């Protein structure tokens, strides 16, 4: 089943919140560093998905205007 960009973004935002919470609760430095690395990866992916969503939205708006 295909997922929309908005669904991917929602999933990544949930993961971002979860990892952020885990970082705040983690006392083990090694595990905390690992979580921070995962957080940066999720942030990077989220940035890319948001950019793609913005482009998709602009193209959709443009197509809507052209079809009028």
TORPA-4810 file (N, C-alpha, C, O; in nm, 3 decimals):
<nodes>
NODE_1_0.083_-0.117_0.000_0.000_0.000_0.000_0.089_0.125_0.000_0.184_0.134_0.078_X
NODE_2_0.057_0.219_-0.087_0.132_0.342_-0.095_0.086_0.440_0.011_-0.032_0.446_0.046_X
NODE_3_0.181_0.516_0.062_0.149_0.617_0.161_0.174_0.754_0.101_0.262_0.770_0.017_X
NODE_4_0.098_0.850_0.144_0.116_0.986_0.094_0.233_1.052_0.166_0.280_1.005_0.270_X
NODE_5_0.279_1.163_0.109_0.386_1.238_0.174_0.341_1.286_0.312_0.419_1.283_0.408_X
NODE_6_0.217_1.329_0.321_0.165_1.376_0.450_0.170_1.264_0.555_0.201_1.289_0.671_X
NODE_7_0.139_1.142_0.514_0.146_1.028_0.607_0.289_1.000_0.650_0.315_0.972_0.767_X
NODE_8_0.382_1.007_0.556_0.524_0.989_0.590_0.569_1.097_0.688_0.639_1.069_0.785_X
NODE_9_0.529_1.220_0.662_0.567_1.330_0.749_0.510_1.309_0.889_0.580_1.330_0.988_X
NODE_10_0.385_1.268_0.897_0.323_1.241_1.027_0.396_1.134_1.105_0.418_1.147_1.226_X
NODE_11_0.434_1.027_1.035_0.507_0.918_1.100_0.643_0.967_1.151_0.683_0.934_1.263_X
NODE_12_0.712_1.045_1.069_0.842_1.097_1.110_0.831_1.195_1.226_0.917_1.196_1.314_X
NODE_13_0.726_1.275_1.228_0.705_1.367_1.340_0.681_1.291_1.469_0.729_1.331_1.575_X
NODE_14_0.606_1.182_1.461_0.583_1.099_1.580_0.714_1.037_1.628_0.742_1.034_1.748_X
NODE_15_0.793_0.990_1.533_0.922_0.929_1.569_1.015_1.034_1.630_1.087_1.005_1.725_X
NODE_16_1.012_1.155_1.576_1.093_1.265_1.628_1.056_1.293_1.774_1.144_1.307_1.859_X
NODE_17_0.927_1.301_1.802_0.881_1.325_1.939_0.921_1.212_2.034_0.962_1.236_2.147_X
NODE_18_0.907_1.089_1.986_0.943_0.973_2.068_1.092_0.974_2.102_1.130_0.955_2.217_X
NODE_19_1.175_0.995_2.001_1.320_0.995_2.025_1.360_1.111_2.115_1.446_1.095_2.201_X
NODE_20_1.298_1.227_2.096_1.328_1.342_2.182_1.297_1.310_2.328_1.374_1.345_2.418_X
NODE_21_1.186_1.244_2.351_1.148_1.204_2.486_1.247_1.104_2.543_1.287_1.113_2.659_X
NODE_22_1.288_1.007_2.460_1.384_0.906_2.505_1.517_0.970_2.541_1.580_0.929_2.638_X
NODE_23_1.559_1.069_2.464_1.687_1.136_2.492_1.682_1.204_2.629_1.776_1.196_2.707_X
NODE_24_1.570_1.272_2.656_1.557_1.342_2.784_1.558_1.247_2.902_1.601_1.284_3.012_X
NODE_25_1.512_1.124_2.882_1.503_1.027_2.990_1.626_0.938_3.003_1.642_0.868_3.102_X
NODE_26_1.712_0.941_2.901_1.826_0.848_2.898_1.943_0.901_2.980_1.983_1.016_2.967_X
NODE_27_1.997_0.814_3.065_2.113_0.850_3.147_2.243_0.792_3.092_2.351_0.844_3.121_X
NODE_28_2.233_0.686_3.014_2.351_0.621_2.957_2.402_0.705_2.840_2.331_0.726_2.742_X
NODE_29_2.525_0.753_2.852_2.582_0.843_2.751_2.591_0.778_2.614_2.558_0.842_2.513_X
NODE_30_2.633_0.654_2.608_2.646_0.585_2.480_2.509_0.573_2.411_2.496_0.600_2.291_X
NODE_31_2.408_0.533_2.488_2.272_0.520_2.433_2.216_0.656_2.394_2.148_0.669_2.292_X
NODE_32_2.245_0.757_2.474_2.199_0.893_2.444_2.261_0.942_2.313_2.192_1.003_2.231_X
NODE_33_2.389_0.916_2.293_2.456_0.955_2.168_2.394_0.884_2.049_2.377_0.943_1.942_X
NODE_34_2.360_0.757_2.066_2.296_0.680_1.960_2.159_0.741_1.926_2.124_0.756_1.809_X
NODE_35_2.084_0.774_2.029_1.953_0.835_2.008_1.964_0.971_1.939_1.883_1.004_1.853_X
NODE_36_2.064_1.049_1.976_2.085_1.178_1.913_2.120_1.163_1.766_2.080_1.245_1.683_X
NODE_37_2.195_1.059_1.733_2.226_1.030_1.594_2.099_0.993_1.517_2.078_1.038_1.405_X
NODE_38_2.016_0.910_1.578_1.889_0.874_1.516_1.800_0.997_1.499_1.731_1.010_1.397_X
NODE_39_1.801_1.086_1.596_1.722_1.208_1.589_1.765_1.294_1.470_1.681_1.346_1.397_X
NODE_40_1.896_1.308_1.451_1.946_1.385_1.337_1.904_1.322_1.205_1.870_1.394_1.110_X
NODE_41_1.904_1.190_1.197_1.862_1.121_1.074_1.713_1.146_1.047_1.673_1.169_0.933_X
NODE_42_1.632_1.140_1.151_1.488_1.164_1.136_1.464_1.310_1.096_1.381_1.338_1.010_X
NODE_43_1.536_1.402_1.158_1.523_1.544_1.123_1.558_1.567_0.976_1.491_1.644_0.907_X
NODE_44_1.663_1.501_0.930_1.705_1.515_0.790_1.598_1.461_0.696_1.563_1.525_0.597_X
NODE_45_1.547_1.343_0.727_1.442_1.283_0.644_1.317_1.372_0.645_1.253_1.390_0.541_X
NODE_46_1.284_1.425_0.760_1.167_1.512_0.772_1.183_1.638_0.686_1.088_1.683_0.623_X
NODE_47_1.302_1.693_0.685_1.329_1.811_0.602_1.308_1.779_0.455_1.247_1.858_0.382_X
NODE_48_1.355_1.665_0.411_1.339_1.624_0.271_1.192_1.600_0.236_1.144_1.643_0.131_X
NODE_49_1.120_1.531_0.324_0.979_1.503_0.297_0.897_1.632_0.296_0.807_1.647_0.214_X
NODE_50_0.929_1.724_0.388_0.856_1.851_0.389_0.882_1.932_0.262_0.791_1.994_0.207_X
NODE_51_1.007_1.929_0.215_1.039_1.998_0.090_0.964_1.935_-0.027_0.909_2.006_-0.112_X
NODE_52_0.961_1.804_-0.031_0.888_1.735_-0.138_0.739_1.766_-0.131_0.674_1.784_-0.234_X
NODE_53_0.686_1.772_-0.010_0.544_1.803_0.008_0.513_1.945_-0.041_0.411_1.969_-0.105_X
NODE_54_0.602_2.038_-0.010_0.584_2.176_-0.056_0.586_2.184_-0.208_0.503_2.253_-0.268_X
NODE_55_0.679_2.115_-0.270_0.687_2.114_-0.416_0.562_2.050_-0.476_0.505_2.102_-0.571_X
NODE_56_0.520_1.938_-0.419_0.400_1.870_-0.466_0.277_1.962_-0.454_0.193_1.966_-0.544_X
NODE_57_0.268_2.034_-0.345_0.155_2.125_-0.324_0.156_2.238_-0.427_0.052_2.274_-0.482_X
NODE_58_0.273_2.294_-0.451_0.284_2.402_-0.550_0.246_2.353_-0.689_0.175_2.422_-0.762_X
NODE_59_0.294_2.235_-0.725_0.260_2.180_-0.856_0.111_2.152_-0.868_0.051_2.176_-0.973_X
NODE_60_0.053_2.104_-0.762_-0.091_2.076_-0.763_-0.171_2.205_-0.778_-0.267_2.210_-0.855_X
NODE_61_-0.131_2.309_-0.706_-0.198_2.439_-0.718_-0.184_2.494_-0.859_-0.279_2.547_-0.916_X
NODE_62_-0.065_2.479_-0.915_-0.040_2.529_-1.051_-0.127_2.455_-1.151_-0.187_2.516_-1.239_X
NODE_63_-0.134_2.324_-1.138_-0.216_2.243_-1.228_-0.364_2.279_-1.214_-0.438_2.281_-1.312_X
NODE_64_-0.406_2.306_-1.091_-0.546_2.345_-1.068_-0.577_2.477_-1.139_-0.683_2.492_-1.199_X
NODE_65_-0.485_2.571_-1.131_-0.507_2.701_-1.196_-0.508_2.688_-1.348_-0.585_2.755_-1.416_X
NODE_66_-0.422_2.601_-1.401_-0.413_2.584_-1.545_-0.536_2.512_-1.603_-0.570_2.531_-1.720_X
NODE_67_-0.600_2.431_-1.522_-0.716_2.355_-1.571_-0.846_2.433_-1.564_-0.951_2.385_-1.607_X
NODE_68_-0.839_2.553_-1.509_-0.962_2.635_-1.498_-0.992_2.703_-1.629_-1.091_2.776_-1.639_X
</nodes>
